[in-house]
Amino acid sequence: MPTTTRIYNFSAGPAVLPLPALEEAQRDLISLPGVGMSVMEISHRSKTFEDLLNRAIEDVRALADIPAHYKILMLQGGATLQFSMVPMNLLGAGASADYIDTGSWSDKAIKEARKVGKVSVAASTKADSYTRIPAQQELKLTPGAAYAHITSNNTIEGTEWKSPPEVGDAPLVADTSSDIFSGPIDVSRFGLIYAGAQKNLGPSGVTLVVVREDLLARSSDALPIMLNYKVQAENNSLYNTPNTFGIYVLGLTVKWLRSLGGLPAIARINQRKAGKLYAEIDRTGFYRGTAQKDSRSLMNVTFRLATEELERMFVEDSTAAGFDGLKGHRAVGGMRASIYNAFPEEGVDALVDFMSEFERKRG
């Protein structure tokens, strides 16, 4: 029998959404108030949808205090398409871009950028199995680089940048897919930020891009039109039919974040949630965190047990206990608890209790 009771969803993405946003979407799914149609039925050229889109953009700008000289785009194709769009738009002929390699998604971004132009790996922690973020002094930056690229949070390996690196005059580009708006961010430190929505912002299918206006001049008219930031900005992300429903839910999610008290408030909640889980991991040594402590992610908590057999039993027992998505990524194994903005704190408390009991029974 299918269950209608919500379980604790630790999936890395698509991930848990705020219950108030889901409830509002459910309530208005058949007919938006005063419209008489579902949000999935209205034209993207209608005033109703343009108002909805613009309200979502305004709420994003207000939430993150994004300066007026940055454009906010709602695109498609996920972060993976941005791996190509960033160099296609920003990496001119004969120029080079710096990439800092901190995990599986950084590595994929580098491979895609190399199909477009010259890439220099300014630092890599691959030799350390991506268990840490490089220190500032490790970066070997290229003078005159077109841009420098980081992955702000490494979903698979469970590490995060605690603050963005200094990269000189090069615009800093960040894939923030798995920690976007999990705490305060100084957008002025970046030239471009992008994030797939399906972890911290909404459902899959929407990609948020925040780009400094002066960088739009780099977008060549020779680019395919849908891959051109300048065209997307000039058309307010409406050159073609966007993901109307995804943008609507993203707007509801951002509204929910603002209702909590904004980014400082959600940062406190996220620090508290992750702190509880890491404290349990560190309590006796039965569990072993895989990321070095000064690089640990607040969003993706990765850990291992002594044997793969114990890990198999942990997954089985946790599933039976009403938890989902705790098995680590197939590339690294172990366990992973993804506790994004919308993940409820009581779910973290329940997992901590389960882990303590599992250790008592299996330790």
BALO-170565 format. One record per residue: residue in one letter; x, y, z negated of N, C-alpha, C in turn. Coordinates in steps of 0.001 Angstrom, whole numbers, padded with zeros to 6 digits, always signed. Each point is the difference from the previous one (the first is absolute). Example, Ala and Ser with C-alpha at 12.3 -4.5 7.8 and 13.67 -1.06 7.14 Angstrom:
a+013190-005690-007800-000890+001190+000000+000900+001200+000000/s-000350+001050+000720+000820+001190-000060-000770+001090-000730/
This chain:
m+000858-001205+000000-000858+001205+000000+000886+001244+000000/p-000238+000914+000928+000784+001242-000015-000298+000801-001262/t+001062+000687-000500-000167+000779-001220-000318+001446+000325/t-000850+000592-000822-000265+001439+000136+000653+000778-001133/t+000713-000710-000855+000717+000647-001099+001381+000412+000488/r+000387+001239-000266+001308+000468+000447+001098-000599-000876/i+000992-000614+000664+001139-000555-000707+001128+001024+000025/y+001099-000317-000656+001147+000910+000005+000862-000292+001227/n+000055+000979+000889+000635-000146+001306+001392+000647-000027/f+001026-000847-000091+001384+000488-000031+000635+000014+001383/s-000799-000066+001050+000521-000066+001359+000837+001233+000345/a+001020-000233+000825+000868+001099+000438-000647+000849+001078/g-001103-000443+000556-000713+000801+000972-000496-000836+001184/p-001244+000268+000456-000948+000948-000574-000244-000282-001474/a-000147+001077-000738+000038-000105-001451-001280+000555-000617/v-000028-000066-001323-001168+000442-000758-000289+001480+000267/l-001282+000317+000114-000450+001376+000197-000715+000483-001257/p-000075+001308-000216-000703+000506-001190-001468-000405+000028/l-000483-000521-001090-001397-000426-000057-000967+001150+000291/p+000228+001225-000525-000918+001098+000344-000057+000280+001501/a+001128-000150+000703+000006+000216+001448-000784-001098+000704/l+000189-001246-000441-000744-001111+000593-001503+000162-000230/e-000361+000419-001207-001418+000155-000323-000637+001118+000814/e+000732+001109+000194-000545+001091+000805-000136-000429+001457/a+001002-000732+000509-000069-000486+001376-001161-000975+000168/q-000179-000863-000995-001115-000945+000053-001341+000730+000001/r-000114+000996-000840-001256+000731-000138-000370+000725+001298/d+001029+000516+000691-000258+000816+001188+000281-000735+001309/l+000251-001323-000089+000408-000735+001198-001090+000002+001070/i-001245-000187-000391-001087-000069+000972-000291+001376+000599/s+000038+001016-000861-000329+001341+000479+000686+001040-000866/l+000852+000804+000608+000592+001123-000717-001097+000977-000395/p+000060+000557-001208-001044+000936-000433-000198+001136+001001/g-001231+000174+000416-000334+001083+000907+000353-000239+001451/v+000531-001185+000316+000444-000273+001367-000897-001024+000690/g-000403-001050-000737-000868-001011+000572+000735-001071+000777/m+001339-000007-000090+000815-001021+000664+001129-000408-000931/s+000507-001193+000226+001176-000449-000729+001221+000780+000457/v+000978+000121-000870+001256+000649+000385+000668-000770+001128/m-000313-001294+000123+000579-000798+001076-000721+000206+001327/e-001086+000754-000020-000792+000224+001213+000120+001415+000550/i+000388+000938-000823+000012+001388+000456+001149+000239+000985/s-000201+000916+000906+001022+000337+000986+001181+000693-000668/h+001199-000355+000461+001180+000693-000516+000062+001435+000515/r-000856+000330+000970-000063+001377+000512-001077+000815-000713/s-000716-000628-000910-001086+000710-000674+000541+000922-001082/k-000777+001024-000302+000377+000901-001087+000059-000755-001325/t-000883-000983-000166-000011-000790-001235+001349-000667-000226/f+000516-000646+001043+001275-000687-000202+001150+000995-000098/e-000015+001052+000801+001085+000981-000103+000042+000604-001396/d-001151+000261-000580-000035+000511-001372+000570-001029-000971/l-000350-001273+000204+000501-001073-000861+001517-000108+000107/l+000515+000037+001246+001441-000076+000230+000713+001191-000631/n-000523+001195+000243+000658+001202-000517-000027+000049-001529/r-001072-000511-000594-000077-000054-001453+001050-000974-000557/a+000179-001133+000677+001023-000955-000428+001388+000626+000107/i+000257+000710+001095+001294+000658+000189+000224+001063-001075/e-001029+000789-000277+000120+001045-001028+000258-000607-001378/d-000653-001136-000288+000211-000644-001299+001400-000590-000103/v+000516-000559+001094+001380-000491+000008+000962+001155-000253/r-000232+001125+000673+000883+001160-000160-000024+000511-001438/a-001201+000053-000574-000129+000487-001372+000605-000983-000996/l-000230-001304+000216+000502-001017-000923+001511+000053-000122/a+000691+000094+001143+001457-000064+000002+000650+001375+000138/d-000804+001066-000064+000522+001369+000126+000858+000120+001258/i-000550-000440+001124+000737-000008+001268-000001+001408+000589/p+001179+000549+000292+000064+001369+000524-000751+000164+001314/a-000399+001233+000288-000819+000285+001177+000726-000288+001302/h+001347+000004-000002+000729-000227+001245+000272-001483+000261/y-000787-000860-000623+000026-001434+000297-001348-000399+000585/k+000029-000810+001044-001211-000548+000586-000302-001363-000637/i-001267-000273-000223-000447-001271-000566-000766-000738+001086/l+000510-001161+000380-000582-000784+001086-000561-001310-000535/m-001072-000478+000604-000602-001296-000318+000080-000859+001263/l+001003-000841+000066+000283-000756+001211-000329-001475-000184/q+000377-000802+000995-000246-001433-000027+001319-000744+000253/g-000030-001313-000131+001189-000793+000300+000850-000341-001194/g-000344+000511-001182+000739-000341-001205+001405+000593-000027/a+000713-000268-001093+001376+000467-000123+000879-000607+001085/t-000346-001199+000458+000826-000663+001014+000052+000809+001287/l-001105+000610+000403+000050+000860+001188+000844+001240-000276/q-000022+000493-001236+000835+001154-000339+001489-000313+000101/f+000376-001273-000174+001405-000378+000193+000468+000397+001400/s-000923-000012+000962+000321+000394+001372-000295+001470+000253/m-001132+000492-000513-000385+001388+000275+000989+001005-000570/v+000542-000288-001189+000947+000953-000600+001189+000236+000928/p+000734-001033+000427+001122+000287+000902-000436+000494+001376/m-001134-000470+000495-000448+000462+001310-000236+001504+000000/n-000481+000538-001121-000301+001428-000094+001153+000834-000534/l+000803-000550-000894+000996+000814-000708+001445-000236+000429/l+000257-001108+000673+001379-000349+000347+000257+000349+001456/g+000573+001182+000215+000249+000453+001359+001148-000740+000669/a+000107+000181+001307+001059-000650+000771+001370+000416-000527/g+000864-000977-000215+001354+000271-000460+000131+000208-001491/a-001123+000063-000710+000042+000207-001451+000038-001337-000725/s+000268+000070-001310+000048-001193-000832-000855+000222-001245/a-000595-001070-000503-000802+000076-001218+000628-000883-001070/d-000066+000460-001245+000500-000782-001139-001158-000766-000644/y+000228-001275-000275-000981-000833-000710+000659-000606-001225/i-000713+000013-001100+000481-000626-001229-000771-001299-000174/d+000734-001098-000010-000575-001342+000036-000160-000537-001420/t-001254-000068-000479-000244-000451-001373-000951-001189-000083/g-000339-000608+001140-000912-001126-000067-000485-000437+001367/s-000922-000949-000014-000491-000612+001227-000633+001008+000943/w-000768+000962-000549-000665+000965+000874+000976+001039+000530/s+001001+000367-000783+001063+000873+000528+000689-000672+001176/d+000292-001280-000163+000685-000755+001051-000839-000018+001280/k-001308-000186-000138-000865+000018+001180-000014+001386+000651/a-000029+001062-000820+000004+001358+000536+001279+000268+000788/i+001125-000478-000528+001290+000173+000685-000008-000694+001356/k-000502-001230+000035-000024-000754+001259-000854+000696+001057/e-001141+000561-000417-000852+000698+000960+000648+001297+000474/a+000635+000737-000918+000637+001266+000375+001141-000226+000981/r+000711-001113-000148+001123-000291+000905-000462-000271+001429/k-001265-000322+000176-000536-000161+001352-000172+001346+000685/v-000022+001076-000808-000244+001339+000525+001290+000790+000166/g+000906-000120-000979+001227+000797+000054+001035-000482-000992/k+000954+000862-000289+001128-000361-000849-000381+000109-001477/v+000347-001032-000752-000299-000051-001424+001277-000309-000772/s+000208+000722-001080+001101-000284-000924-000600-000422-001337/v+000448-001129-000539-000457-000442-001313+000863+000694-001050/a-000594+000974-000679+000754+000838-000932+000336-000729-001291/a-000774-001011-000344+000260-000837-001176-000916-001203+000091/s+000417-001100-000614-000831-001200-000033+000258-000753-001296/t-001059-000539-000565+000148-000855-001178-000332-001453+000339/k+000109-000345+001280-000287-001367+000427+000936-001001-000665/a+001263+000382-000201+000964-000904-000636-000392-000333-001430/d-000812+000856-000611-000501-000243-001357-001418-000562+000020/s-000367-000604+001134-001342-000575+000177-001091+001045-000217/y+000323+001247+000314-000957+001106-000107-000590+000127-001400/t+000802-000264-001014-000494+000083-001379+000150+001396-000593/r+000526+000954+000769+000226+001334-000542-000096+001041+001099/i-000074+001249-000436+000045+001164+000875+001416+000557-000037/p+000583+000381+001129+001379+000513-000022+000114+001336-000725/a+001142+000223-000590+000278+001281-000654+000333+001053+001057/q-000172+001267-000369+000266+001088+000925+001408-000078+000585/q+000987-000345-000827+001389-000017+000470+000283-001127+000988/e-000908-000950+000116+000186-001083+000963-000398+000397+001417/l-000750+001086+000150-000518+000363+001312+001102+000556+000884/k+000098-000533+001195+000937+000497+001009-000828+000625+001112/l-000280+001284-000171-000910+000703+000888+000721+000546+001219/t-000712+000079+001115+000560+000468+001262-000211+001508+000125/p+001060+000783+000154-000190+001441+000218-000852+000257+001243/g-000992+000847-000144-000843+000331+001141-001025-001061+000367/a-000274-000939-000910-000989-001048+000296-001361+000614+000306/a-000729-000629+000907-001324+000486+000374-000960-000076-001181/y+000148-001021-000817-000776-000167-001226+000619-001125-000804/a-000414-000106-001255+000394-001112-000854-001266-000681-000488/h+000006-001331-000004-001211-000777-000280+000183-000876-001231/i-001004+000011-000886-000014-000906-001142-001354-000711-000070/t-000017-001126-000687-001236-000660-000416-000110+000248-001492/s-000979+000795-000407-000003+000489-001382-000280-001091-001020/n-000751-001023+000388-000296-001119-000889+000053-001274+000820/n+000708-000992-000507+000205-001231+000749-000949-001071-000523/t-001088-000193+000735-001113-000837-000437+000426-001431-000280/i+000866-000540+000835+000378-001412-000107+000977-000221-001136/e+000987+000910-000117+001066-000202-000972-000267+000637-001360/g-000996+000872-000084-000370+000594-001280+000942+001070-000495/t+000524+000834+000908+000866+001115-000393-000577+001303+000535/e+000413+001130-000596-000473+001294+000465+001056+001073-000247/w-000041+001021+000831+000801+001195-000234-000646+000781-001139/k+000788+000346-001024-000543+000798-001099-000091+001477+000381/s+000844+000417+000926-000081+001338+000584+000641-000094+001376/p-000419+000837+000937+000549-000104+001358+001472+000391+000036/p+000770-000597+000891+001425+000331+000085+000223+001368+000638/e+001163+000546-000252+000426+001223+000689+000603-000400+001343/v-000519+000568+001085+000479-000390+001330+000460+001206+000812/g+000337+001085-000682+000509+001173+000708-001067+000676+000826/d+000375+000441+001206-000923+000749+000854-000936-000889+000807/a+000225-001298+000005-000850-000895+000790-001388-000096-000632/p-001053+000075+000793-001342-000218-000565-000082-001413-000593/l-000542-000093-001185-000159-001298-000650-001353-000582+000399/v+000021-001220+000516-001209-000714+000405-000182-001169-000965/a-001226-000206-000477-000241-001063-000982-001205-000839+000371/d+000208-001310+000000-001102-000950+000034-000454-000178-001447/t-001159+000554-000331-000498-000029-001375-001235-000902-000126/s-000079-000999+000860-001224-000801+000093-000441-000594-001327/s+000951-000453-000820-000422-000719-001203+000116+000813-001287/d+000354+001291+000101-000043+000819-001221-000537+001412+000252/i-000637+000202+001154-000532+001318+000312-000951+000471-001104/f+000230+001218-000473-000847+000658-001000-000149-000809-001291/s+001051-000730-000348+000011-000711-001289+000546+000891-001110/g+000414+001198+000362+000509+000978-000939+000315+001273+000759/p+000428+001052-000700+000319+001261+000675+001067-000171+001071/i-000136+000748+001083+000960-000044+001093+000232+001421+000494/d+001266+000353+000184+000349+001312+000543+000107-000156+001512/v-001102+000265+000684-000064-000220+001442+001033+000852+000733/s+000357+001150-000561+000960+000883+000668+001380-000633+000133/r+000255-001090-000744+001278-000714+000127+000053-000842+001276/f-001132-000155+000678-000101-000919+001126-000349+000729+001292/g+000469-000570+001106-000444+000471+001304-001252-000720+000448/l-000080-001280-000357-001143-000810+000414-000191-001137-001002/i-001240-000245-000351-000383-001108-000882-001072-000799+000725/y+000111-001317-000059-001073-000815+000568-000333-001151-000932/a-001248-000495+000129-000441-001082-000875-001212-000696+000596/g+000067-001312+000088-001204-000774+000260-000924+000143-001200/a-001305+000110+000244-000937+000322-001083-000315-001180-000907/q+000292-001225+000447-000625-001184-000599+000562-000433-001353/k+000881+000789-000573+000535-000343-001316-000475+000997-001064/n+000130+001277+000275-000298+001015-001012-001032+001031+000427/l-000440-000054+001256-000817+001097+000520-001375-000395+000511/g-000183-001248+000368-001273-000368+000603+000083-001348+000664/p-000855-000267+000974+000021-001282+000692+001077-000015+001083/s+000247-001175+000553+000951-000108+001098-000551+000704+001234/g+000899+000460+000851-000415+000605+001258+000222+001493+000096/v+000353+000650-001100+000313+001430+000021+001456+000181-000413/t+000706+000880+000687+001368+000342-000353+000073+001503-000234/l+000385+000378-001204+000168+001414-000324+001394+000451+000416/v+000071+001100+000725+001283+000607+000366-000041+001466-000418/v+000996+000422-000736+000157+001393-000399+001297+000487+000630/v-000084+000955+000909+001167+000405+000780+000164+001519-000028/r+001225+000454-000198+000312+001432+000004-000193+000546+001414/e-000657+001127+000105-000423+000503+001312+001165+000209+000964/d+001143+000468-000488+001100+000283+000922+000504-001255+000707/l-000206-001174-000621+000469-001245+000612-000867-000413+001181/l-001207+000553+000110-000875-000350+001113+000588+000434+001341/a+000864+001000-000021+000625+000469+001247+000900-001066+000611/r+000405-000985-000801+000851-001067+000528-000776-001031+000818/s-001314-000014-000124-000808-001003+000702-000038+000319+001489/s+000587-000871+000797+000106+000229+001437-001327-000260+000703/d-000285+000803+001022-001203-000208+000795+000078-001311+000784/a+001191-000571+000101+000164-001258+000731-000455-001208-000813/l-000265+000189-001290-000438-001105-000841-001408-000462+000379/p-000305-001279-000175-001405-000423+000112-000851+000854-000927/i-001130+000426+000490-000737+001060-000673-000449-000388-001408/m-000343-001270-000206-000457-000423-001323+001153-000125-000996/l+001231+000034+000477+001173-000131-000859+000689+001342-000213/n-000673+001078+000349+000576+001341-000044-000556+000761-001206/y+000850+000301-000986-000464+000719-001192-000607+001354+000352/k+000612+000688+000950-000481+001338+000352-001431-000070+000533/v-000275-000953+000864-001346-000171+000536-000984-000353-001112/q+000401-000898-000892-000880-000388-001101-000296+001190-000909/a+001020+000820-000263-000196+001172-000853-000899+001029+000676/e+000210+000233+001290-000816+000970+000725-001474-000415+000049/n-000243-001296-000072-001364-000512+000087-000563-000433-001348/n+000681+000367-001087-000464-000321-001346-000314-001491-000151/s+000879-000834+000581-000128-001471-000040-001243-000506+000723/l-000565+000818+000885-001238-000368+000683+000181-000079+001513/y+001229-000283+000455+000188-000122+001448-000833-001157+000533/n-000003-001106-000759-000896-001111+000337-000826-000331-001235/t-000778-001068+000055-000838-000372-001144+000873-000514-001139/p+000018+000683-001135+000804-000467-001133-000762-001072-000782/n+000635-000505-001045-000648-000961-000889-000928+000776-000926/t-001214+000233+000469-000912+000890-000720-000323-000524-001394/f-000289-001294-000118-000352-000547-001306+001201+000029-000942/g+001183-000338+000525+001202+000018-000830+000317+001386-000530/i-000178+001022+000847+000244+001379-000433-001009+000405-001075/y-001241-000429+000176-001039+000273-000994+000377-000586-001361/v+000438-001277-000031+000360-000626-001273+001281+000608-000552/l+000947+000361+000867+001193+000694-000470-000396+001295-000708/g-000942+000722+000590-000467+001232-000633-000614-000252-001372/l-000770-001076-000126-000580-000353-001298+001083-000353-001012/t+001040-000684+000457+001094-000399-000894+000773+001218-000497/v+000261+000936+000899+000720+001217-000388-000861+000836-000949/k-001290+000048+000254-000913+000702-000917+000046-000625-001395/w+000059-001334-000046+000109-000709-001287+001299+000353-000707/l+001101+000054+000737+001279+000375-000608-000059+001402-000584/r-000624+000909+000712-000124+001364-000512-000862+000034-001261/s-001036-000843-000049-000880-000013-001168+000706-000508-001250/l+001047-000800+000171+000765-000513-001140+000893+001065-000628/g+000267+001042+000778+000937+001024-000446+001183+000148+000921/g-000074-000634+001184+001049+000172+000994+001207-000882-000221/l+001096+000355+000668+001184-000849+000012+000712-000108-001351/p+000067+001066-000810+000604-000195-001329-000767-001015-000842/a-001326+000011+000103-000815-000928-000786+000183-001438+000475/i-000017-000215+001310+000144-001375+000500+001406-000510-000272/a+000996+000888-000029+001371-000418-000331+000059-000549-001417/r-000652+000663-000929+000002-000482-001386-000661-001373-000101/i-001090-000176+000724-000694-001288-000016+000899-001088+000601/n+000621+000307+001126+000853-000987+000665+001212-000370-000848/q+000588+000984-000666+001146-000285-000869-000409-000883-001167/r-001183+000247-000524-000476-000800-001126-000289-001440+000439/k-000654-000149+001155-000316-001345+000499+001274-000799+000254/a+000933+000584+000739+001231-000716+000324+000814-000275-001258/g+000018+000954-000932+000754-000177-001243-000461-001223-000774/k-001304-000221-000060-000525-001171-000698+000471-001293+000658/l-000022-000028+001316+000346-001223+000718+001498-000290-000084/y+000818+001040+000159+001452-000212-000109+000393-000382-001425/a-000693+000528-000992+000294-000371-001391-000238-001490-000218/e-001052-000542+000587-000269-001437-000127+001047-000815+000744/i+000390+000477+001181+001031-000708+000766+001307-000064-000778/d+000342+001078-000692+001282+000093-000702-000040-000589-001416/r-001166-000388-000475-000188-000306-001419+000869-001159-000486/t+000065-001094+000747+000727-001181-000503+000998-000588+000979/g-000096+000352+001268+000857-000639+000996-000666-001145+000735/f-001214-000371-000395-000740-001041+000719-000292+000474+001429/y-000298+001286+000129-000171+000630+001308+001245+000847+000286/r+000333+000114+001295+001183+000786+000375-000376+000985+001093/g+000103+001299-000312-000228+001015+001016+001056-000072+001080/t-000389+000179+001261+000971-000133+001093+000667+001317+000373/a-000633+001124-000287+000602+001299+000319+000845+000487-001176/q+001115+000666+000302+000798+000598-001064-000848+001053-000715/k+000184+000103-001319-000940+000761-000822-000125+001460+000410/d+001089+000614+000441-000092+001419+000358-000612+000221+001381/s-000325-001096+000700-000607+000105+001325-001390-000612+000059/r-000543-000409-001134-001272-000714-000012-001164+000851+000512/s-000840-000642+000788-001184+000655+000555-001129+000031-001010/l-000758+001104+000002-001219+000069-000795-001190-000636+000722/m+000156-000229+001294-001103-000500+000809+000047-001506+000208/n+001182-000550+000223+000164-001419+000314+000983-000608-000992/v-000524-000754-000954+000809-000579-001068+000356-001427+000395/t+001276-000242+000266+000446-001312+000474+000763-000726-001101/f-000262-001295-000120+000677-000788-001038+000016-001469+000392/r+000853-000742-000678+000134-001431+000252-000078-000773-001302/l-000223-001308+000130+000074-000917-001120+001199-000921+000222/a+000260-000872-000947+001246-000791+000036+000053-000960+001180/t-001149-000543+000408-000008-000970+001101-001158+000291+000948/e+000116-000499+001224-001084+000161+000959-001236-000781-000435/e+000187-001094-000730-001135-000757-000501-000786+000826-001020/l+000704+000700-000891-000686+000880-000942-000743+001106+000742/e+000614+000528+001049-000651+001055+000781-001264-000528+000685/r+000055-001230+000504-001183-000608+000613-001124-000118-001034/m+000343-000462-001204-001004-000125-001050-000542+001363-000416/f+000866+001025-000015-000431+001349-000356-001055+000489+000987/v+000252-000221+001292-000963+000428+001014-001323-000750-000170/e+000072-001302-000192-001216-000797-000156-000797+000431-001231/d+000690+000127-001123-000681+000360-001247-000560+001418+000057/s+000745+000911+000609-000467+001384+000066-001217+000125+000916/t-000006-000766+001074-001162+000007+000890-001242-000514-000733/a+000190-001057-000753-001111-000555-000788-000487+000983-001054/a+000895+000871-000461-000341+000974-001035-000646+001267+000567/g-000140+000082+001334-000671+001151+000601+000928+001079+000525/f+001258-000367+000284+000954+000937+000589+000277-000430+001444/d+000235+000962+000869+000288-000313+001397+001190+000819+000480/g+000787-000585+000897+001055+000749+000667+001314+000067-000739/l+000234-000883-000970+001223+000084-000820+001194-000727+000620/k-000223-000795+000999+001127-000684+000635+000850+001000+000753/g+001326-000072-000192+000904+000944+000641+000015-000155+001510/h+000558+000997+000678+000102-000042+001454+000799-001224+000431/r-000406-000592+001099+000636-001244+000463+001499+000174+000253/a+000441+001238+000256+001422+000216+000293+000874-000095-001243/v-000581+000212-001185+000813+000024-001225-000491-000960-001077/g-001237-000456+000097-000527-000927-000988-000319+000679-001325/g-000141-000827-001048-000301+000526-001319-001407+000566-000102/m-000160+000935-000938-001286+000621-000280+000062+001494+000320/r-001180+000547+000317-000093+001450+000220-001378+000468-000434/a-000019+000947-000909-001249+000628-000428-000028+001422+000558/s-000856+000234+000970-000133+001339+000576-001089+000738-000766/i+000386+001080-000647-000903+000717-000912-000101+001462+000450/y-000578+000171+001177-000123+001320+000607-000930+000903-000812/n-000147+001223+000480-000784+001006-000730-001336-000525-000500/a-000725-000714+000856-001366-000404-000335-000062-001278-000825/f+001159-000631-000245-000043-001239-000773-000322+000337-001454/p-001030-000634-000586-000427+000381-001349+000985-000432-001075/e+000173+000852-001001+000943-000301-001073-000406-001251-000770/e-001293-000254-000114-000418-001210-000716+000447-001267+000731/g+000201+000097+001310+000536-001132+000752+001455-000275-000349/v+000765+001055-000230+001382-000166-000449+000015-000632-001389/d-000864+000486-000883-000082-000576-001352-000345-001488+000062/a-000939-000347+000893-000395-001398+000131+001154-000849+000529/l+000773+000529+000937+001142-000745+000524+001066-000188-001070/v+000265+001032-000780+000985-000110-001075-000416-001099-000981/d-001283-000032-000363-000497-001045-000897+000163-001378+000634/f-000308-000107+001288+000143-001279+000702+001459-000447+000011/m+000928+000943+000290+001416-000344+000063+000503-000499-001351/s-000442+000651-001064+000412-000418-001348-000498-001406-000312/e-001269-000283+000363-000575-001318-000236+000655-001058+000878/f+000299+000362+001263+000668-000945+000905+001370-000391-000557/e+000717+000996-000521+001301-000289-000610-000164-000902-001215/r-001028+000232-000806-000209-000828-001184-000257-001468+000392/k-000744-000167+001101-000346-001360+000414+001137-000670+000772/r+000692+000761+000825+000979-000579+000945+001453+000247-000396/g+000230+000856-000974+001360+000396-000327+000757-001047-000801/
